[in-house]
Amino acid sequence: MARASSSMPRPLAGIANQPRVREFLAAAYTEGQLSHAYLFTGMPGAGMEEAALALAQCVVCPNDADGTCDECMRVAHRTHPDVKFLAPNGVSGYLVEQVRELAEDVPLAPVRATSKVYVIDRADQLRAASANALLKTLEEPPDDVMFILIARSADAVLPTILSRCQQVPFRVVPPQAAVAAICERCGAGETDAHIALAVTGTPDRACAFLASPDRRNVRLAMVRVLCELANDDEWDVLVAARKIAEEVQVSAGVRRRDKPNARRDTIVRDEAKRRTQGQEDYYTPAMLKRLEGVIRRELSARERSGMIEALAAAESFLRDVLICCEGALEPIVNEDVAPSVEHIAHTTTTSGVLCALEACRTAASDLARNVTPQLALEVMLLAIKEAL
């Protein structure tokens, strides 16, 4: 699957803060001993996504993993047709239909390269039915196919999946190293990098967050609401929750800022038209319906992901309040709103902030149990107001 090289492949050399992983993958590549399936395990921010991209570049590059050719650039930008990225479309994990579509795609010949790579994020969300749909493909993959699964821990992955993958553990990366990586890659200041990392959890996602004005607006809206909670009545809180939910929908592509009254069905149809490049007349009604279903699930998943970021922004802000309440020497993350953090800290108690943080965790748990995002947010904000 890979050609031998006498030196460290350039894409793998870029794997920061994980020397053992870097050396292990480089040795497997140069010796022509790459596995057909890897399981990258570690905490968010450990660089697993970045390593998956680097390994994918090595696999599809026609120039001995030079890291600079058109194929490598396409992988880096996630536009290479032979490197597929999968994330759960269901609210509680991968859908069986998702995995079946993957299995149908695997036997097809590569489009541009001589090999194909499938990066499966959050592999711990492959439940029994979806995992079983993947098993046969993992057991008997074509010679030109590689799978890279990503999960927090091996214990969270079903044993049947685990036994068919070569495990690659990633060590925890110190926050300061992650912040330095974000500053270097995005040209951001340390304050913005700290905030983005607190909201998203990984350098890769933090850079995407910093590049999105809409996602940053969600965080600002959440912080603004938390700062004003003390003066709001219950109706004000519900209105504020709706505004945050609308900002999340805009960032997720579920709502249009220029056309706020556009129905979701209209947005789905417009997106389907964009993806079919105006050739929808060549698609059967069944194919179009299936595509619209995929888009609808993607939008819902992105909306929930956006709401999780909003909750993370609230939790980060409240942790800063807790630091001030306790008089800790640790620097706060949300330095751009330091006066508000200090003001709230002087008007509440440590126990109150702890109850507010618990409300954030409860809201995240509610989202995981398929509670509607706006309802989870309303309950959380009312609980935080009462706690503070």
C-alpha positions in Angstrom: 0.0 0.0 0.0 3.0 2.3 0.5 6.4 2.6 -1.0 9.5 2.5 1.1 11.3 5.8 2.0 14.6 6.3 3.6 13.6 9.2 5.7 10.6 10.4 7.8 7.6 11.0 5.5 6.9 14.7 5.5 3.2 14.4 6.5 4.0 12.2 9.5 6.8 14.6 10.5 4.1 17.1 11.2 2.5 15.0 13.9 3.2 17.2 16.9 3.5 16.1 20.6 3.1 12.4 19.8 6.7 11.2 19.1 5.9 7.5 19.7 2.9 7.6 17.3 5.0 9.5 14.7 7.9 6.9 14.8 5.5 3.9 14.8 3.6 5.0 11.8 6.7 6.1 10.0 8.3 2.7 10.5 5.2 0.9 9.3 5.2 3.1 6.2 8.8 2.9 5.3 8.9 -0.9 5.9 5.7 -1.4 3.8 3.9 -2.9 6.8 0.9 -0.6 7.1 -2.2 -2.3 8.6 -5.5 -2.3 6.8 -7.2 -1.0 10.0 -6.0 1.2 12.8 -7.8 2.4 16.0 -6.5 5.7 17.2 -7.4 6.2 20.9 -6.9 9.2 23.1 -8.5 12.3 24.6 -9.7 15.2 22.5 -6.8 17.5 21.6 -4.3 14.6 21.3 -4.0 15.1 17.6 -5.7 11.9 16.3 -7.5 13.6 13.5 -4.3 15.3 12.4 -2.5 12.0 12.5 -5.2 10.3 10.5 -4.9 13.0 7.8 -1.1 12.6 7.7 -1.4 8.9 7.3 -4.0 9.2 4.6 -1.6 11.6 2.7 1.1 8.9 2.9 -1.3 6.3 1.5 -2.7 8.2 -1.5 0.4 10.3 -2.4 2.0 9.2 -5.7 5.2 10.9 -4.8 6.4 8.9 -1.8 4.5 11.0 0.7 6.0 14.4 -0.2 3.2 16.3 1.6 3.2 19.0 -1.0 1.6 17.6 -4.2 -2.0 18.1 -5.3 -3.1 14.8 -3.9 -1.7 15.6 -0.4 -3.2 19.1 -0.5 -6.6 17.6 -1.4 -6.3 15.3 1.7 -5.3 18.2 3.9 -8.4 20.2 2.7 -10.6 17.1 3.0 -11.6 17.2 -0.6 -9.8 14.1 -1.9 -12.4 11.7 -3.4 -10.5 8.7 -2.1 -10.3 9.8 1.5 -13.7 9.6 3.1 -14.5 11.1 6.6 -17.4 9.7 8.6 -19.1 11.0 11.7 -22.3 9.8 13.4 -25.5 11.0 11.7 -27.8 9.7 14.4 -28.3 11.6 17.7 -27.1 8.5 19.6 -24.5 7.2 17.2 -23.9 5.8 13.7 -26.9 4.8 11.7 -26.9 1.3 10.1 -27.7 3.0 6.8 -24.5 5.0 7.1 -22.3 1.9 7.5 -24.1 0.0 4.8 -23.4 2.9 2.4 -19.7 2.7 3.4 -19.7 -1.0 2.8 -21.1 -0.5 -0.7 -18.5 2.1 -1.5 -15.5 0.1 -0.3 -15.3 -2.4 -3.3 -15.4 0.5 -5.8 -12.2 1.4 -7.5 -10.4 4.6 -6.3 -11.1 7.7 -8.3 -7.7 9.4 -8.3 -5.3 7.4 -6.2 -4.3 3.7 -6.1 -5.7 3.3 -2.6 -8.6 4.5 -0.5 -8.8 5.6 3.2 -11.9 5.8 5.4 -11.5 7.9 8.6 -14.3 6.9 11.1 -14.5 9.5 13.9 -16.1 8.6 17.2 -15.9 4.9 16.5 -17.2 4.3 20.1 -20.6 5.3 18.7 -20.7 2.3 16.5 -23.5 0.5 18.2 -24.3 -3.2 17.9 -26.3 -3.0 14.6 -24.0 -0.5 12.9 -20.9 -2.3 14.1 -22.1 -5.6 12.8 -22.7 -4.0 9.4 -19.0 -2.9 9.4 -17.5 -6.2 10.6 -17.4 -8.1 7.3 -15.8 -5.2 5.6 -13.1 -5.0 8.3 -12.6 -8.8 8.1 -12.1 -8.9 4.3 -11.2 -5.5 3.0 -9.7 -5.0 -0.5 -5.9 -4.7 -0.6 -6.2 -1.0 -1.6 -8.3 0.1 1.4 -7.4 1.4 4.8 -9.6 2.2 7.8 -8.7 4.6 10.5 -11.0 4.6 13.5 -10.9 7.3 16.2 -12.2 6.9 19.7 -11.5 8.1 23.2 -10.6 4.7 24.6 -10.4 1.1 23.4 -12.8 0.1 26.2 -15.5 2.2 24.6 -15.2 0.3 21.3 -17.1 -3.0 20.8 -14.7 -6.0 21.1 -15.7 -7.3 17.7 -14.4 -4.0 16.1 -11.4 -3.8 18.5 -10.1 -7.2 17.5 -9.8 -6.3 13.9 -7.8 -3.1 14.3 -4.3 -2.3 15.3 -4.4 0.0 18.3 -2.4 3.2 18.4 -2.7 5.0 21.7 -2.2 8.8 21.9 -0.9 10.5 25.1 -2.6 13.5 26.6 -1.3 16.7 25.2 -0.7 19.6 27.7 -3.1 22.4 27.1 -0.3 24.9 26.5 1.1 22.7 23.7 -2.3 22.6 22.1 -2.7 26.3 22.4 0.8 26.8 20.8 -0.3 24.5 17.9 -3.4 26.6 17.3 -1.5 29.8 17.3 1.0 28.5 14.8 -1.6 27.0 12.5 -4.2 29.8 12.6 -2.1 32.8 13.4 -4.4 33.4 16.4 -3.5 35.1 19.6 -3.2 33.1 22.8 -6.5 34.4 24.3 -8.5 33.4 21.2 -6.7 30.0 21.0 -7.5 29.3 24.7 -11.1 30.2 24.1 -11.4 28.1 20.9 -9.8 25.1 22.6 -12.2 25.3 25.6 -15.2 25.4 23.3 -14.1 22.7 20.8 -11.7 20.4 22.6 -9.1 19.8 19.9 -6.6 22.0 17.9 -8.1 20.9 14.6 -11.6 21.9 15.6 -10.4 25.0 17.3 -8.9 26.3 14.1 -12.2 25.6 12.3 -14.0 27.4 15.0 -11.8 30.5 14.7 -12.3 30.5 11.0 -16.1 30.6 11.4 -17.7 34.0 12.4 -21.0 32.3 12.9 -19.6 29.8 15.4 -17.8 32.5 17.2 -21.1 34.5 17.3 -22.7 31.5 19.2 -20.1 31.7 21.9 -20.5 35.5 22.2 -24.3 35.2 22.4 -24.0 32.6 25.2 -21.5 34.7 27.2 -23.8 37.8 26.8 -26.8 35.9 28.1 -24.9 34.6 31.1 -23.7 38.1 31.9 -27.3 39.4 31.8 -29.1 36.5 33.7 -29.2 38.3 37.0 -31.4 41.1 35.6 -33.6 38.9 33.5 -37.0 37.5 34.4 -38.1 34.0 33.2 -39.6 35.3 30.0 -36.3 37.1 29.2 -34.4 33.9 29.7 -36.7 32.0 27.3 -36.3 34.7 24.7 -32.5 34.6 25.2 -32.5 30.8 24.8 -34.4 31.1 21.5 -31.9 33.7 20.2 -28.9 31.4 21.1 -30.7 28.5 19.4 -31.2 30.6 16.3 -27.5 31.5 16.2 -26.6 27.8 16.5 -28.9 27.0 13.6 -27.3 29.7 11.5 -23.8 28.3 12.3 -25.0 24.8 11.4 -26.6 25.9 8.1 -30.1 25.0 9.4 -31.2 28.6 9.4 -30.4 31.5 7.0 -29.5 34.9 8.5 -30.7 36.6 5.3 -34.0 34.5 5.2 -34.8 33.8 8.8 -38.3 32.5 7.9 -37.1 29.9 5.3 -38.4 26.5 6.2 -36.0 23.7 6.9 -37.5 21.6 4.0 -36.6 24.5 1.7 -33.1 24.6 3.0 -32.8 20.8 2.5 -34.1 21.0 -1.0 -31.7 23.8 -1.9 -28.8 21.9 -0.5 -29.8 18.8 -2.5 -29.9 20.9 -5.6 -26.4 22.2 -4.9 -25.1 18.7 -4.4 -26.6 17.4 -7.6 -25.2 20.5 -9.4 -28.5 21.4 -11.0 -28.8 17.9 -12.5 -31.6 16.7 -10.2 -33.7 15.8 -13.2 -31.4 12.9 -13.8 -32.1 11.5 -10.3 -35.1 9.3 -9.6 -37.5 10.5 -6.9 -36.3 7.7 -4.6 -32.7 8.8 -5.0 -33.6 12.5 -4.3 -35.6 11.5 -1.3 -32.7 9.4 0.0 -30.3 12.4 -0.5 -32.7 14.8 1.3 -32.8 12.3 4.2 -29.1 12.3 4.4 -28.9 16.1 4.3 -31.7 16.4 7.0 -29.7 14.1 9.3 -26.5 16.0 8.7 -28.2 19.3 9.5 -29.6 17.9 12.7 -26.2 16.5 13.8 -24.5 19.8 13.0 -27.2 21.6 15.0 -26.6 19.4 18.0 -22.8 19.7 17.6 -23.2 23.5 17.6 -25.3 23.4 20.7 -22.7 21.3 22.4 -20.2 24.0 21.6 -22.5 26.6 23.1 -22.8 24.5 26.3 -19.0 24.2 26.3 -18.7 28.0 26.1 -21.1 28.4 29.1 -19.1 25.8 31.1 -15.8 27.6 30.3 -17.2 30.9 31.4 -18.6 29.5 34.6 -15.3 27.8 35.4 -13.6 31.2 35.1 -16.2 32.5 37.6 -15.4 29.6 39.9 -11.6 30.4 39.7 -12.4 34.0 40.7 -14.7 32.9 43.5 -12.0 30.7 45.0 -9.3 33.3 44.5 -7.2 30.8 42.6 -4.0 31.8 40.9 -4.9 30.0 37.7 -5.5 32.4 34.8 -9.0 32.5 33.3 -9.8 31.5 29.8 -12.3 34.1 28.8 -10.0 37.1 29.2 -12.1 39.1 26.7 -14.9 39.3 29.2 -12.8 39.4 32.4 -14.8 42.3 34.0 -18.1 40.3 33.7 -16.5 37.2 35.1 -15.2 39.1 38.1 -18.6 40.9 38.6 -20.5 37.6 38.7 -17.9 36.1 41.0 -18.4 38.9 43.5 -22.2 38.4 43.5 -22.5 34.7 43.9 -21.0 31.8 45.9 -18.8 28.8 45.1 -21.7 26.4 45.7 -23.9 28.4 43.4 -21.3 28.2 40.6 -20.9 24.5 41.1 -24.7 24.1 40.8 -24.6 26.1 37.6 -21.8 23.9 36.2 -23.9 20.9 37.0 -26.8 22.4 35.0 -24.4 22.6 32.0 -23.5 18.9 32.4 -27.2 18.0 32.7 -28.0 19.9 29.5 -25.3 18.0 27.6 -26.7 14.7 29.0 -30.2 15.8 27.9 -28.9 16.4 24.3 -27.4 12.9 24.3 -30.9 11.5 25.2 -32.5 13.3 22.2 -34.0 16.2 24.1 -34.5 19.1 21.6 -31.6 21.6 21.7 -33.7 24.6 22.6 -35.5 22.9 25.4 -32.2 21.7 26.9 -30.9 25.2 26.7 -34.0 26.8 28.3 -33.9 24.4 31.2 -30.1 25.0 31.7 -30.3 28.8 31.6 -33.2 28.8 34.1 -31.2 26.5 36.4 -28.1 28.7 36.1 -30.1 31.8 36.9 -31.5 30.2 40.0 -28.0 28.9 41.1 -26.2 32.1 40.7 
